[in-house]
């Protein structure tokens, strides 16, 4: 299972348990990340790509973290 598939599965679980807003955040951000990787020009460095998705990753982690039992 790819990282994208795992994140999408987590979003489905959030939605199933009634956390629709966090599921939307996770889905919207993983879609953006997927587009960045797919559309990245060959001349882009890994650092450039990671900078583009850093905020998205943080939003995903925050949304998922809202539902992790302490």
PyMOL Python script that loads the backbone (N, CA, C, O; Angstrom):
from pymol import cmd

cmd.read_pdbstr("""\
ATOM      1  N   UNK A   1       0.853  -1.173   0.000  1.00  0.00           N
ATOM      2  CA  UNK A   1       0.000   0.000   0.000  1.00  0.00           C
ATOM      3  C   UNK A   1       0.903   1.243   0.000  1.00  0.00           C
ATOM      4  O   UNK A   1       1.834   1.347   0.798  1.00  0.00           O
ATOM      5  N   UNK A   2       0.615   2.165  -0.895  1.00  0.00           N
ATOM      6  CA  UNK A   2       1.407   3.394  -0.970  1.00  0.00           C
ATOM      7  C   UNK A   2       1.022   4.345   0.157  1.00  0.00           C
ATOM      8  O   UNK A   2      -0.009   4.174   0.807  1.00  0.00           O
ATOM      9  N   UNK A   3       1.855   5.333   0.373  1.00  0.00           N
ATOM     10  CA  UNK A   3       1.549   6.347   1.377  1.00  0.00           C
ATOM     11  C   UNK A   3       0.234   7.045   1.039  1.00  0.00           C
ATOM     12  O   UNK A   3      -0.586   7.297   1.922  1.00  0.00           O
ATOM     13  N   UNK A   4       0.037   7.355  -0.238  1.00  0.00           N
ATOM     14  CA  UNK A   4      -1.207   8.009  -0.649  1.00  0.00           C
ATOM     15  C   UNK A   4      -2.411   7.135  -0.317  1.00  0.00           C
ATOM     16  O   UNK A   4      -3.421   7.639   0.174  1.00  0.00           O
ATOM     17  N   UNK A   5      -2.317   5.848  -0.576  1.00  0.00           N
ATOM     18  CA  UNK A   5      -3.425   4.934  -0.267  1.00  0.00           C
ATOM     19  C   UNK A   5      -3.694   4.883   1.237  1.00  0.00           C
ATOM     20  O   UNK A   5      -4.849   4.845   1.662  1.00  0.00           O
ATOM     21  N   UNK A   6      -2.640   4.884   2.030  1.00  0.00           N
ATOM     22  CA  UNK A   6      -2.807   4.870   3.484  1.00  0.00           C
ATOM     23  C   UNK A   6      -3.497   6.140   3.970  1.00  0.00           C
ATOM     24  O   UNK A   6      -4.371   6.090   4.836  1.00  0.00           O
ATOM     25  N   UNK A   7      -3.097   7.276   3.406  1.00  0.00           N
ATOM     26  CA  UNK A   7      -3.700   8.548   3.808  1.00  0.00           C
ATOM     27  C   UNK A   7      -5.167   8.584   3.396  1.00  0.00           C
ATOM     28  O   UNK A   7      -6.016   9.035   4.165  1.00  0.00           O
ATOM     29  N   UNK A   8      -5.469   8.118   2.197  1.00  0.00           N
ATOM     30  CA  UNK A   8      -6.867   8.084   1.747  1.00  0.00           C
ATOM     31  C   UNK A   8      -7.703   7.144   2.621  1.00  0.00           C
ATOM     32  O   UNK A   8      -8.860   7.439   2.920  1.00  0.00           O
ATOM     33  N   UNK A   9      -7.125   6.029   3.024  1.00  0.00           N
ATOM     34  CA  UNK A   9      -7.823   5.096   3.906  1.00  0.00           C
ATOM     35  C   UNK A   9      -8.095   5.756   5.262  1.00  0.00           C
ATOM     36  O   UNK A   9      -9.171   5.585   5.836  1.00  0.00           O
ATOM     37  N   UNK A  10      -7.125   6.500   5.763  1.00  0.00           N
ATOM     38  CA  UNK A  10      -7.314   7.221   7.023  1.00  0.00           C
ATOM     39  C   UNK A  10      -8.435   8.246   6.889  1.00  0.00           C
ATOM     40  O   UNK A  10      -9.227   8.423   7.814  1.00  0.00           O
ATOM     41  N   UNK A  11      -8.506   8.920   5.749  1.00  0.00           N
ATOM     42  CA  UNK A  11      -9.582   9.889   5.511  1.00  0.00           C
ATOM     43  C   UNK A  11     -10.938   9.191   5.487  1.00  0.00           C
ATOM     44  O   UNK A  11     -11.913   9.714   6.026  1.00  0.00           O
ATOM     45  N   UNK A  12     -11.005   8.028   4.875  1.00  0.00           N
ATOM     46  CA  UNK A  12     -12.256   7.261   4.860  1.00  0.00           C
ATOM     47  C   UNK A  12     -12.679   6.890   6.278  1.00  0.00           C
ATOM     48  O   UNK A  12     -13.861   6.951   6.619  1.00  0.00           O
ATOM     49  N   UNK A  13     -11.720   6.511   7.085  1.00  0.00           N
ATOM     50  CA  UNK A  13     -12.021   6.152   8.478  1.00  0.00           C
ATOM     51  C   UNK A  13     -12.513   7.372   9.253  1.00  0.00           C
ATOM     52  O   UNK A  13     -13.450   7.268  10.045  1.00  0.00           O
ATOM     53  N   UNK A  14     -11.891   8.520   9.029  1.00  0.00           N
ATOM     54  CA  UNK A  14     -12.366   9.748   9.672  1.00  0.00           C
ATOM     55  C   UNK A  14     -13.806  10.041   9.271  1.00  0.00           C
ATOM     56  O   UNK A  14     -14.638  10.377  10.114  1.00  0.00           O
ATOM     57  N   UNK A  15     -14.091   9.913   8.000  1.00  0.00           N
ATOM     58  CA  UNK A  15     -15.445  10.176   7.513  1.00  0.00           C
ATOM     59  C   UNK A  15     -16.437   9.168   8.121  1.00  0.00           C
ATOM     60  O   UNK A  15     -17.536   9.536   8.538  1.00  0.00           O
ATOM     61  N   UNK A  16     -16.027   7.898   8.160  1.00  0.00           N
ATOM     62  CA  UNK A  16     -16.899   6.846   8.689  1.00  0.00           C
ATOM     63  C   UNK A  16     -17.248   7.093  10.158  1.00  0.00           C
ATOM     64  O   UNK A  16     -18.342   6.756  10.609  1.00  0.00           O
ATOM     65  N   UNK A  17     -16.314   7.679  10.892  1.00  0.00           N
ATOM     66  CA  UNK A  17     -16.545   7.929  12.314  1.00  0.00           C
ATOM     67  C   UNK A  17     -17.104   9.328  12.587  1.00  0.00           C
ATOM     68  O   UNK A  17     -17.128   9.783  13.730  1.00  0.00           O
ATOM     69  N   UNK A  18     -17.549   9.998  11.534  1.00  0.00           N
ATOM     70  CA  UNK A  18     -18.242  11.270  11.700  1.00  0.00           C
ATOM     71  C   UNK A  18     -17.367  12.509  11.708  1.00  0.00           C
ATOM     72  O   UNK A  18     -17.839  13.591  12.057  1.00  0.00           O
ATOM     73  N   UNK A  19     -16.125  12.379  11.338  1.00  0.00           N
ATOM     74  CA  UNK A  19     -15.204  13.525  11.340  1.00  0.00           C
ATOM     75  C   UNK A  19     -15.004  14.022   9.906  1.00  0.00           C
ATOM     76  O   UNK A  19     -13.906  13.956   9.353  1.00  0.00           O
ATOM     77  N   UNK A  20     -16.081  14.513   9.329  1.00  0.00           N
ATOM     78  CA  UNK A  20     -16.094  14.889   7.916  1.00  0.00           C
ATOM     79  C   UNK A  20     -15.139  16.035   7.589  1.00  0.00           C
ATOM     80  O   UNK A  20     -14.477  16.010   6.552  1.00  0.00           O
ATOM     81  N   UNK A  21     -15.062  17.034   8.461  1.00  0.00           N
ATOM     82  CA  UNK A  21     -14.190  18.184   8.175  1.00  0.00           C
ATOM     83  C   UNK A  21     -12.722  17.765   8.116  1.00  0.00           C
ATOM     84  O   UNK A  21     -11.996  18.170   7.209  1.00  0.00           O
ATOM     85  N   UNK A  22     -12.292  16.965   9.069  1.00  0.00           N
ATOM     86  CA  UNK A  22     -10.902  16.506   9.052  1.00  0.00           C
ATOM     87  C   UNK A  22     -10.650  15.588   7.863  1.00  0.00           C
ATOM     88  O   UNK A  22      -9.568  15.620   7.278  1.00  0.00           O
ATOM     89  N   UNK A  23     -11.633  14.771   7.498  1.00  0.00           N
ATOM     90  CA  UNK A  23     -11.492  13.908   6.316  1.00  0.00           C
ATOM     91  C   UNK A  23     -11.298  14.757   5.065  1.00  0.00           C
ATOM     92  O   UNK A  23     -10.479  14.422   4.209  1.00  0.00           O
ATOM     93  N   UNK A  24     -12.041  15.847   4.953  1.00  0.00           N
ATOM     94  CA  UNK A  24     -11.904  16.750   3.807  1.00  0.00           C
ATOM     95  C   UNK A  24     -10.509  17.370   3.761  1.00  0.00           C
ATOM     96  O   UNK A  24      -9.899  17.463   2.696  1.00  0.00           O
ATOM     97  N   UNK A  25     -10.013  17.790   4.914  1.00  0.00           N
ATOM     98  CA  UNK A  25      -8.666  18.376   4.981  1.00  0.00           C
ATOM     99  C   UNK A  25      -7.635  17.368   4.488  1.00  0.00           C
ATOM    100  O   UNK A  25      -6.769  17.698   3.677  1.00  0.00           O
ATOM    101  N   UNK A  26      -7.734  16.142   4.982  1.00  0.00           N
ATOM    102  CA  UNK A  26      -6.780  15.100   4.607  1.00  0.00           C
ATOM    103  C   UNK A  26      -6.864  14.821   3.111  1.00  0.00           C
ATOM    104  O   UNK A  26      -5.839  14.774   2.432  1.00  0.00           O
ATOM    105  N   UNK A  27      -8.071  14.638   2.594  1.00  0.00           N
ATOM    106  CA  UNK A  27      -8.241  14.322   1.167  1.00  0.00           C
ATOM    107  C   UNK A  27      -7.767  15.456   0.266  1.00  0.00           C
ATOM    108  O   UNK A  27      -7.064  15.220  -0.717  1.00  0.00           O
ATOM    109  N   UNK A  28      -8.146  16.669   0.594  1.00  0.00           N
ATOM    110  CA  UNK A  28      -7.762  17.823  -0.229  1.00  0.00           C
ATOM    111  C   UNK A  28      -6.238  17.970  -0.283  1.00  0.00           C
ATOM    112  O   UNK A  28      -5.674  18.259  -1.338  1.00  0.00           O
ATOM    113  N   UNK A  29      -5.587  17.772   0.843  1.00  0.00           N
ATOM    114  CA  UNK A  29      -4.137  17.947   0.889  1.00  0.00           C
ATOM    115  C   UNK A  29      -3.382  16.805   0.233  1.00  0.00           C
ATOM    116  O   UNK A  29      -2.351  17.049  -0.393  1.00  0.00           O
ATOM    117  N   UNK A  30      -3.850  15.571   0.350  1.00  0.00           N
ATOM    118  CA  UNK A  30      -3.155  14.468  -0.324  1.00  0.00           C
ATOM    119  C   UNK A  30      -3.347  14.584  -1.835  1.00  0.00           C
ATOM    120  O   UNK A  30      -2.459  14.206  -2.599  1.00  0.00           O
ATOM    121  N   UNK A  31      -4.490  15.101  -2.273  1.00  0.00           N
ATOM    122  CA  UNK A  31      -4.693  15.326  -3.711  1.00  0.00           C
ATOM    123  C   UNK A  31      -3.705  16.370  -4.233  1.00  0.00           C
ATOM    124  O   UNK A  31      -3.131  16.206  -5.310  1.00  0.00           O
ATOM    125  N   UNK A  32      -3.511  17.435  -3.468  1.00  0.00           N
ATOM    126  CA  UNK A  32      -2.553  18.464  -3.883  1.00  0.00           C
ATOM    127  C   UNK A  32      -1.140  17.883  -3.945  1.00  0.00           C
ATOM    128  O   UNK A  32      -0.408  18.115  -4.907  1.00  0.00           O
ATOM    129  N   UNK A  33      -0.764  17.133  -2.920  1.00  0.00           N
ATOM    130  CA  UNK A  33       0.569  16.524  -2.892  1.00  0.00           C
ATOM    131  C   UNK A  33       0.758  15.619  -4.103  1.00  0.00           C
ATOM    132  O   UNK A  33       1.813  15.647  -4.737  1.00  0.00           O
ATOM    133  N   UNK A  34      -0.243  14.827  -4.425  1.00  0.00           N
ATOM    134  CA  UNK A  34      -0.153  13.922  -5.585  1.00  0.00           C
ATOM    135  C   UNK A  34       0.062  14.700  -6.874  1.00  0.00           C
ATOM    136  O   UNK A  34       0.845  14.290  -7.731  1.00  0.00           O
ATOM    137  N   UNK A  35      -0.640  15.832  -7.010  1.00  0.00           N
ATOM    138  CA  UNK A  35      -0.471  16.662  -8.212  1.00  0.00           C
ATOM    139  C   UNK A  35       0.930  17.250  -8.278  1.00  0.00           C
ATOM    140  O   UNK A  35       1.539  17.292  -9.347  1.00  0.00           O
ATOM    141  N   UNK A  36       1.441  17.703  -7.138  1.00  0.00           N
ATOM    142  CA  UNK A  36       2.793  18.273  -7.121  1.00  0.00           C
ATOM    143  C   UNK A  36       3.802  17.236  -7.590  1.00  0.00           C
ATOM    144  O   UNK A  36       4.655  17.538  -8.424  1.00  0.00           O
ATOM    145  N   UNK A  37       3.717  16.014  -7.064  1.00  0.00           N
ATOM    146  CA  UNK A  37       4.673  14.976  -7.467  1.00  0.00           C
ATOM    147  C   UNK A  37       4.505  14.640  -8.942  1.00  0.00           C
ATOM    148  O   UNK A  37       5.488  14.479  -9.665  1.00  0.00           O
ATOM    149  N   UNK A  38       3.262  14.535  -9.382  1.00  0.00           N
ATOM    150  CA  UNK A  38       2.994  14.151 -10.776  1.00  0.00           C
ATOM    151  C   UNK A  38       3.445  15.232 -11.756  1.00  0.00           C
ATOM    152  O   UNK A  38       4.040  14.925 -12.789  1.00  0.00           O
ATOM    153  N   UNK A  39       3.166  16.483 -11.436  1.00  0.00           N
ATOM    154  CA  UNK A  39       3.420  17.592 -12.358  1.00  0.00           C
ATOM    155  C   UNK A  39       4.795  18.230 -12.178  1.00  0.00           C
ATOM    156  O   UNK A  39       5.125  19.194 -12.870  1.00  0.00           O
ATOM    157  N   UNK A  40       5.584  17.711 -11.274  1.00  0.00           N
ATOM    158  CA  UNK A  40       6.897  18.291 -11.011  1.00  0.00           C
ATOM    159  C   UNK A  40       7.791  18.152 -12.243  1.00  0.00           C
ATOM    160  O   UNK A  40       7.959  17.052 -12.770  1.00  0.00           O
ATOM    161  N   UNK A  41       8.364  19.270 -12.703  1.00  0.00           N
ATOM    162  CA  UNK A  41       9.253  19.180 -13.868  1.00  0.00           C
ATOM    163  C   UNK A  41      10.533  18.430 -13.510  1.00  0.00           C
ATOM    164  O   UNK A  41      10.941  18.409 -12.349  1.00  0.00           O
ATOM    165  N   UNK A  42      11.152  17.827 -14.491  1.00  0.00           N
ATOM    166  CA  UNK A  42      12.386  17.074 -14.237  1.00  0.00           C
ATOM    167  C   UNK A  42      13.496  17.921 -13.614  1.00  0.00           C
ATOM    168  O   UNK A  42      14.393  17.394 -12.956  1.00  0.00           O
ATOM    169  N   UNK A  43      13.428  19.223 -13.826  1.00  0.00           N
ATOM    170  CA  UNK A  43      14.474  20.099 -13.294  1.00  0.00           C
ATOM    171  C   UNK A  43      14.247  20.472 -11.828  1.00  0.00           C
ATOM    172  O   UNK A  43      15.138  21.030 -11.187  1.00  0.00           O
ATOM    173  N   UNK A  44      13.068  20.170 -11.297  1.00  0.00           N
ATOM    174  CA  UNK A  44      12.781  20.503  -9.897  1.00  0.00           C
ATOM    175  C   UNK A  44      13.583  19.591  -8.976  1.00  0.00           C
ATOM    176  O   UNK A  44      13.731  18.395  -9.228  1.00  0.00           O
ATOM    177  N   UNK A  45      14.084  20.173  -7.927  1.00  0.00           N
ATOM    178  CA  UNK A  45      14.826  19.370  -6.952  1.00  0.00           C
ATOM    179  C   UNK A  45      13.855  18.804  -5.925  1.00  0.00           C
ATOM    180  O   UNK A  45      12.724  19.273  -5.797  1.00  0.00           O
ATOM    181  N   UNK A  46      14.305  17.800  -5.205  1.00  0.00           N
ATOM    182  CA  UNK A  46      13.483  17.242  -4.139  1.00  0.00           C
ATOM    183  C   UNK A  46      13.148  18.320  -3.120  1.00  0.00           C
ATOM    184  O   UNK A  46      12.032  18.366  -2.602  1.00  0.00           O
ATOM    185  N   UNK A  47      14.101  19.177  -2.835  1.00  0.00           N
ATOM    186  CA  UNK A  47      13.864  20.275  -1.901  1.00  0.00           C
ATOM    187  C   UNK A  47      12.749  21.193  -2.360  1.00  0.00           C
ATOM    188  O   UNK A  47      11.930  21.629  -1.552  1.00  0.00           O
ATOM    189  N   UNK A  48      12.709  21.492  -3.655  1.00  0.00           N
ATOM    190  CA  UNK A  48      11.633  22.324  -4.201  1.00  0.00           C
ATOM    191  C   UNK A  48      10.285  21.651  -4.001  1.00  0.00           C
ATOM    192  O   UNK A  48       9.329  22.277  -3.544  1.00  0.00           O
ATOM    193  N   UNK A  49      10.217  20.366  -4.347  1.00  0.00           N
ATOM    194  CA  UNK A  49       8.958  19.635  -4.214  1.00  0.00           C
ATOM    195  C   UNK A  49       8.523  19.539  -2.756  1.00  0.00           C
ATOM    196  O   UNK A  49       7.346  19.719  -2.445  1.00  0.00           O
ATOM    197  N   UNK A  50       9.463  19.258  -1.868  1.00  0.00           N
ATOM    198  CA  UNK A  50       9.118  19.141  -0.451  1.00  0.00           C
ATOM    199  C   UNK A  50       8.649  20.469   0.117  1.00  0.00           C
ATOM    200  O   UNK A  50       7.744  20.501   0.952  1.00  0.00           O
ATOM    201  N   UNK A  51       9.247  21.552  -0.320  1.00  0.00           N
ATOM    202  CA  UNK A  51       8.806  22.866   0.138  1.00  0.00           C
ATOM    203  C   UNK A  51       7.370  23.125  -0.294  1.00  0.00           C
ATOM    204  O   UNK A  51       6.602  23.741   0.445  1.00  0.00           O
ATOM    205  N   UNK A  52       7.000  22.660  -1.488  1.00  0.00           N
ATOM    206  CA  UNK A  52       5.638  22.845  -1.984  1.00  0.00           C
ATOM    207  C   UNK A  52       4.609  22.079  -1.162  1.00  0.00           C
ATOM    208  O   UNK A  52       3.460  22.510  -1.060  1.00  0.00           O
ATOM    209  N   UNK A  53       4.997  20.959  -0.579  1.00  0.00           N
ATOM    210  CA  UNK A  53       4.014  20.123   0.113  1.00  0.00           C
ATOM    211  C   UNK A  53       4.123  20.175   1.637  1.00  0.00           C
ATOM    212  O   UNK A  53       3.312  19.558   2.328  1.00  0.00           O
ATOM    213  N   UNK A  54       5.093  20.886   2.165  1.00  0.00           N
ATOM    214  CA  UNK A  54       5.311  20.909   3.609  1.00  0.00           C
ATOM    215  C   UNK A  54       4.060  21.324   4.383  1.00  0.00           C
ATOM    216  O   UNK A  54       3.689  20.653   5.346  1.00  0.00           O
ATOM    217  N   UNK A  55       3.411  22.401   3.989  1.00  0.00           N
ATOM    218  CA  UNK A  55       2.206  22.849   4.690  1.00  0.00           C
ATOM    219  C   UNK A  55       1.092  21.815   4.590  1.00  0.00           C
ATOM    220  O   UNK A  55       0.346  21.603   5.546  1.00  0.00           O
ATOM    221  N   UNK A  56       0.980  21.174   3.432  1.00  0.00           N
ATOM    222  CA  UNK A  56      -0.046  20.144   3.255  1.00  0.00           C
ATOM    223  C   UNK A  56       0.185  18.982   4.214  1.00  0.00           C
ATOM    224  O   UNK A  56      -0.752  18.480   4.834  1.00  0.00           O
ATOM    225  N   UNK A  57       1.418  18.569   4.327  1.00  0.00           N
ATOM    226  CA  UNK A  57       1.742  17.466   5.230  1.00  0.00           C
ATOM    227  C   UNK A  57       1.404  17.850   6.667  1.00  0.00           C
ATOM    228  O   UNK A  57       0.865  17.038   7.418  1.00  0.00           O
ATOM    229  N   UNK A  58       1.715  19.063   7.044  1.00  0.00           N
ATOM    230  CA  UNK A  58       1.405  19.513   8.405  1.00  0.00           C
ATOM    231  C   UNK A  58      -0.100  19.513   8.649  1.00  0.00           C
ATOM    232  O   UNK A  58      -0.546  19.109   9.723  1.00  0.00           O
ATOM    233  N   UNK A  59      -0.889  19.956   7.679  1.00  0.00           N
ATOM    234  CA  UNK A  59      -2.347  19.956   7.843  1.00  0.00           C
ATOM    235  C   UNK A  59      -2.884  18.534   7.967  1.00  0.00           C
ATOM    236  O   UNK A  59      -3.789  18.280   8.762  1.00  0.00           O
ATOM    237  N   UNK A  60      -2.331  17.605   7.185  1.00  0.00           N
ATOM    238  CA  UNK A  60      -2.753  16.204   7.274  1.00  0.00           C
ATOM    239  C   UNK A  60      -2.434  15.655   8.665  1.00  0.00           C
ATOM    240  O   UNK A  60      -3.283  15.025   9.297  1.00  0.00           O
ATOM    241  N   UNK A  61      -1.222  15.894   9.135  1.00  0.00           N
ATOM    242  CA  UNK A  61      -0.822  15.388  10.444  1.00  0.00           C
ATOM    243  C   UNK A  61      -1.671  15.981  11.565  1.00  0.00           C
ATOM    244  O   UNK A  61      -2.023  15.283  12.516  1.00  0.00           O
ATOM    245  N   UNK A  62      -1.997  17.255  11.456  1.00  0.00           N
ATOM    246  CA  UNK A  62      -2.839  17.895  12.461  1.00  0.00           C
ATOM    247  C   UNK A  62      -4.232  17.282  12.466  1.00  0.00           C
ATOM    248  O   UNK A  62      -4.774  16.974  13.527  1.00  0.00           O
ATOM    249  N   UNK A  63      -4.814  17.103  11.281  1.00  0.00           N
ATOM    250  CA  UNK A  63      -6.160  16.524  11.186  1.00  0.00           C
ATOM    251  C   UNK A  63      -6.184  15.107  11.744  1.00  0.00           C
ATOM    252  O   UNK A  63      -7.104  14.746  12.479  1.00  0.00           O
ATOM    253  N   UNK A  64      -5.188  14.305  11.404  1.00  0.00           N
ATOM    254  CA  UNK A  64      -5.130  12.937  11.924  1.00  0.00           C
ATOM    255  C   UNK A  64      -4.840  12.940  13.421  1.00  0.00           C
ATOM    256  O   UNK A  64      -5.392  12.133  14.170  1.00  0.00           O
ATOM    257  N   UNK A  65      -3.978  13.846  13.848  1.00  0.00           N
ATOM    258  CA  UNK A  65      -3.620  13.931  15.260  1.00  0.00           C
ATOM    259  C   UNK A  65      -4.777  14.302  16.162  1.00  0.00           C
ATOM    260  O   UNK A  65      -4.759  13.992  17.353  1.00  0.00           O
ATOM    261  N   UNK A  66      -5.778  14.957  15.615  1.00  0.00           N
ATOM    262  CA  UNK A  66      -6.967  15.300  16.397  1.00  0.00           C
ATOM    263  C   UNK A  66      -7.696  14.063  16.892  1.00  0.00           C
ATOM    264  O   UNK A  66      -8.524  14.156  17.798  1.00  0.00           O
ATOM    265  N   UNK A  67      -7.403  12.909  16.314  1.00  0.00           N
ATOM    266  CA  UNK A  67      -8.176  11.705  16.613  1.00  0.00           C
ATOM    267  C   UNK A  67      -7.323  10.551  17.116  1.00  0.00           C
ATOM    268  O   UNK A  67      -7.769   9.404  17.139  1.00  0.00           O
ATOM    269  N   UNK A  68      -6.110  10.856  17.514  1.00  0.00           N
ATOM    270  CA  UNK A  68      -5.233   9.833  18.079  1.00  0.00           C
ATOM    271  C   UNK A  68      -5.428   9.840  19.590  1.00  0.00           C
ATOM    272  O   UNK A  68      -5.304  10.878  20.240  1.00  0.00           O
ATOM    273  N   UNK A  69      -5.729   8.684  20.133  1.00  0.00           N
ATOM    274  CA  UNK A  69      -5.935   8.590  21.583  1.00  0.00           C
ATOM    275  C   UNK A  69      -4.618   8.833  22.312  1.00  0.00           C
ATOM    276  O   UNK A  69      -3.580   8.272  21.961  1.00  0.00           O
ATOM    277  N   UNK A  70      -4.683   9.658  23.304  1.00  0.00           N
ATOM    278  CA  UNK A  70      -3.473   9.973  24.084  1.00  0.00           C
ATOM    279  C   UNK A  70      -3.231   8.921  25.144  1.00  0.00           C
ATOM    280  O   UNK A  70      -2.262   9.016  25.898  1.00  0.00           O
TER     281      UNK A  70
END
""", "prot")
cmd.dss("prot")
cmd.show_as("cartoon", "prot")
cmd.util.cbc("prot")
cmd.orient("prot")
